[in-house]
């Protein structure tokens, strides 16, 4: 039996989890919004509305809510529910249609402009800003280091990640002829180890297709569980911030496709000091990636989306970040980067276990997985930087690196 329409007295409204409310500048009203930016719309609530929506738990019909809310009419309740559904603040038909739809909409507007030309200019600055490598030379000859297999990029916002993005993407643009990019990205929102999506990715520069046949092969080789979290990709920035530069680089040059794979925590492996490849699910994913690539019938380039150390009170440390702490963290980062240069996932893991991953290296899982699956011969660090808050509230370090066979 199908669910009643949202305006029906028998509809059971349920707000989406994780919403927030804040003053919107008008007395006695609040703006209800989505902090994850899956939707950028907001709905203005009066104090009466706020009392009503507290009952939007999915357990009571509009008629039942109206009977307990003496100041509400069925018409008013239905109008509010319809507005919440239309803006995807309600766990209702509009939001569910989006969850199962073909296109994942951008959530990082603001990190980059919404207008296409302005977005292009913002990406160009990642290459041309002071300290940047300059725009790619698409006629550059082959690298003396070998054929590019993978590139590590930050997923900091562009304002802080800056030219580190440019250094990584310049090498990628000049040294791969691939049109298919497997984006192995840090998962920030999901408890699942691995999460795929079949959704295509939309940005101001258009929509990039997700390679469905590649997804099929990964699912076949890995087994069940890759689509358990239907929400994981919607608020996630770590894939989106790599897609826009890919579009900018290859716009008008080649039709690119992506495979968006989110990788969750490997903290259990660090805790027990047990090599990630010994875990059944991680081992299966390594094998699935290798098999899917072997059957691709075309060049495949991996793109790792991951940052390095996260330290400071923002991440749970007791004291503001100090200069001695920054210096010590950079020394540890250099140990990690040394293992990247050697394309040594086991050595990378040993560095993390020695420090207990106390600096929260968010790029560890996707980097380890990519090195294990792609098996490059060597690596090269292209750029290293960090963003430090003026009051020491946080510091995040990140790097661009390239891996060759």
N, C-alpha and C positions, 0 to 999 in steps of 0.2 A: 504494500500500500504506500503510495507516494506521500511525501510530506505536504501539508497544506501550504498555500501561498503565504508569504510573510505578512500580508495584511489580514489574513483570516483570523477570526477569534480563537481558532483551535491551534494556531501556530505557537510553538514553544521557543521563544527567542533565547539565544545564548550568545553572550559577548565572547569575542576571541580572548584567549589568555594573553597576558603580557601587555595590555593596553595601559595608558597613563592619562592623567588629567592634570591640567595646569590652568592658571588664570589666563584669560585672553584679553585683558585690558578693559573689559566691560563689567561693571559692578554686578555681583550676584550671578555670574555665569562662569562656566569652565569650558575649556576646549578638550574634548576627548580625542586622543590621537594614538598612533602606533609608533613607539620608540624605535622599532626595528625598520621602519620606513618601507615595509612591504606595500603599504599604501601611504601616500603623502597627504591624503585628505584628512580633515578633522570635522567633528560635529560639535556644535555649540550646545551645551546643556545648561538649563536653568536648574535651580535647586530642586524644583519639582521633578524635572527629568532625571536628576541624579538619584533621587529616591526610587524612581521607577526602574532605572537600569540596574540597580542593585539586585533586582529580582529577575534579571535576564540571565538565568542560570541553566536554561534548557529543561527545567523540571516542571514548569508551570505554563499553562496556556495564557494567551493575552486576556482571555475572558476571566481566568482565575486571578491574574495580576490586577485587572481592573476592579475586581470586587474588593481587593485589599487596599487599593490606592484610591481613596475616596475622591481625590481631586482630579482623577484621570478619567477621560472618556475613552471608549474603545477606539474612536477615530483618532484621538491624539496619540494613543499608544501605537496604533498601526502606522501613523505617519512617522513617528520616531523610529520604529523598527525598520520601516522601509528606507529611511535615510541612513541608518547604520548599516543595513545590508548593501545599499548602493555604494557606500564608501569602503566596504570590506572591513568594517570594524566589528561586524556581526559574523559569528560562525554560521553563515547562512548560505543560500543558493549562489549568490554572486561570488563569494570567497571560494566556495567549493568548486565552482566552475573554473576559477583561476587555477586552483591547485591541480586540476586535471587537464588544464589547457595546454596549448602547444608552445606558448611564449612566456618566458620569465622576464618580467619588466625590471628596469634598473632601479636600484635602491641607493646608489651613490651620487645621485644628482646633488650638487652642492660641493662635493669633492672635485667634480668637474662640471662645466656649464651644460645646460640642457640644449642650447642652440648648437646645431652641428658645426658651424664654422668656428664658434668659440671653443667647442670641445676639441676640434683639431688643433687650434692654437695652443690650448692648454697642454695637449700631448706633445706638440712640437717643442715646448719649453723644457720638457724633460731631457731633450737632447741638446738644446741650444743655450740653456741657462749657464751662468758662470760655473766652471768645473765640469760641464757636460762634454760628451764626446763628439758633438756635432751630429748632424743628420746622417743617416746611413748612406753608404755608397753601394748601390745595388750592382755596380759593376766591379766591386772588389773581388780580387781573386781568392782562391781557396786559402784557408788558414794553414799556416805551417804546423799548427797543433793537431790537425786532422779534421775529420768530418764531425760536425756538431751533432751531438746526440740529445743534449738537454741544456736548459738554461735555468738558473736560479734567479728569481726576481723577488723584490719585496712586495708586500701588500699593504704597506703604510699608505695613508692618504697621499695624494700626489704632492701636496704642499710640503710634507715632511720627507717623503721618500725621494722626491726630486730627481736629480740627475743619476742617482743609482739605478733607477728604472732605465734611463737612457743608455747607460753603459751596457746593461744586459740586453736590452732590446736591439741595440745597434749590432751587437755580435750575432744575435739571432737572425736579424733581417739580412745580414750580409753572408751568413754561413749556412743557411738551410734552404733547400729547394722544396721543403715540405709544404703541403697545403692542409695537412691534418695535424692538429696539435692536441696532445693529451695533456690537459691542465690538471696537475696533481696538487691540490690546494689544501691548506690548513682549514679544518672545520672548527668554527668558533661556537656554534649553537647546538650541535647535536651530540647525544651520547653514543651514537653509533660509530663503529670503527671506520666503516666505508659507506659512502652514500653517493649513488649516481642519480642523475635526472635525465629524462628524455626531452626536457623543455629546451627550446632554442633561446638564445640570449639576445635581448634587445638592448641597444644603446642609442645615443643620438645619431650614430653613424649607420644605423640599420640593424638588421637581425642576422646573427651568425647561427648557422645550422649546427645542431648537435648530430654527430654521425650515428645514426640509429643502428646500422649494421655492426659498428664497432661495439656499441652498447650491448647488442645481442650477444656478441662473442664473449664479452666480459661476463655477462650474466650466465651464459652457458658454462663457461669454464669455472667460474667462482662458485656458483650455486645461489641459493636463496639468501635474502637479507639486504640486498643492495638498494632496495627501494622502500625499506621499512619506515624511514622518516620522510614523509612527503613534504614537510616544511623546511627541511635543512637548507636547501639551496635558496629559498626565497629571500631571507634577510642577509645572506652571506656575501661579503664583499670580496673575498679572496679570489674568486674566479672572475667576477665582473671587472675588477681593476686591472686584470691582465687582458681581458677581451678587447677593451677599447684601444689600447696601443696596437694590438694585433690588427684590428680593423684599420687603424690609421696607416700602419706600415704597408699593408698589402692592398689597400683600396685601389681598385683599377689595375692591379697587377696580377692577382690570383684570387680565386674564390676559396676562402678558407673554411674549414670545419673544425669543430672542437669535440673533445670528450671530457666533460667536466666531472672530475672525481674528487670528492671531499674526503679527507683523511682525518680521523679523530685521534684521540690521545693514545700514545704508547706508554703511558705512565706505569702501567702494570709491568711492562718489560724492564723499565728502569728500576722499579721497586725491588723486583726479584733478581735484577742483574742477569736477565735471561735474554739471549739474542732474539731480536724481534722475529727473525725468520723461523724460529722454533715454535712460534705460536701458529696454530692451525689456520686461523683466518688470515693472518698476514702472509704466511707461506702460500696459501691458496691465491691471494691477490697477486703476489709476485709472479706465480705461474700463469695466472689468467692474463696479466698484462703482457707477458712474453708471448703467449700463444695468440692473443688478439693481434698483436703487432705482426707476428709471423704470417698471419692470414690476411693482412691488410692489402697487400698487392701494390703498395705505394710507400714513399718515404713517410716516416712518422717522426715528429719532433716532440720531446717532452718539455713542458714548462712547469717548473716547481714554483709555487706561490707560498713563500714562507719567510718570516723574519727570524731574528736571532734573540738576544737577551731582552727580557722584560723585568726591570727592577724598579724599586721605589714603592712608596705607600699606595699608589694606585693599584698595585698588584699584590698587596698584602705585606710588604716589608715594613718594619716598625719605624724606620727613620728616613728622612729625605736623602736622596742620592747625594753622595759627597764626591769630591775629586779623587780621593784614594780609592773609593769604591768603583768609580768609573774606570780608573786606570787598571784595577785588578780585573774588572769585567772584560776590558778590551784584551788583556793577556789571555783570558780564557777563550774569548772569541777567536783569537789567533790560533789557538790549538785546534778549534773546530775547523777553521778555514784551512789549516794545514792538512787536515784529513780530507777536506773537500778537494784540495789540489791533488791529492793522491787518489781521488775517486774511491775512497775506502769507507764503505758504510759501517763495517765492523769497528774500525778505528774511531769513527764519529760516535758510535754508540758507547765505546769505552770512555771517551772524554765526558760524555753526559753522565754515565753511571758513577764516574769518579767524583763528580760534584753533586750527584743526586738530582740533577736537573733543577737545582735551586734557583736558577735564573730564568726558568720557564722559556726554553727555546721552542717557540711555537712551530718553527719550520722543521724541527727534527723529524716528525713522522712522514711528511711528504717527501723530504729530501732523502731519508733512508730508503723509503719505498722506491723512489725513482732510481737511485743508484743501484739498488738490488735488482730491479727489473731491467733497466737499460744497459747495465754493465759497461759503462764507459771505461776507456783505458786510462784517461788522465783528466784532470780538471785545471781550471785557471780562475783565480779570483780577479774580477775586473774592477770592482769598486767596493769600498766599505764605508759606512757612515753610521751615525746614530743621531737620534733626536732626543734632546734633554730638556725637560720642562724647566723654565727659569727658577722655580722655587724648589726644584728637586723632587717634585711629586712623582715623576716617572722618567725613565730613560728606556728607549727601545733602540736596539742596534739592528742593522740589516746589511745585506751585501748583494751584489750581483756576481754571479759566477757562471762559467761555461764549462761544459763537459764534452769530451771528444772521444771518438773511437779510432 
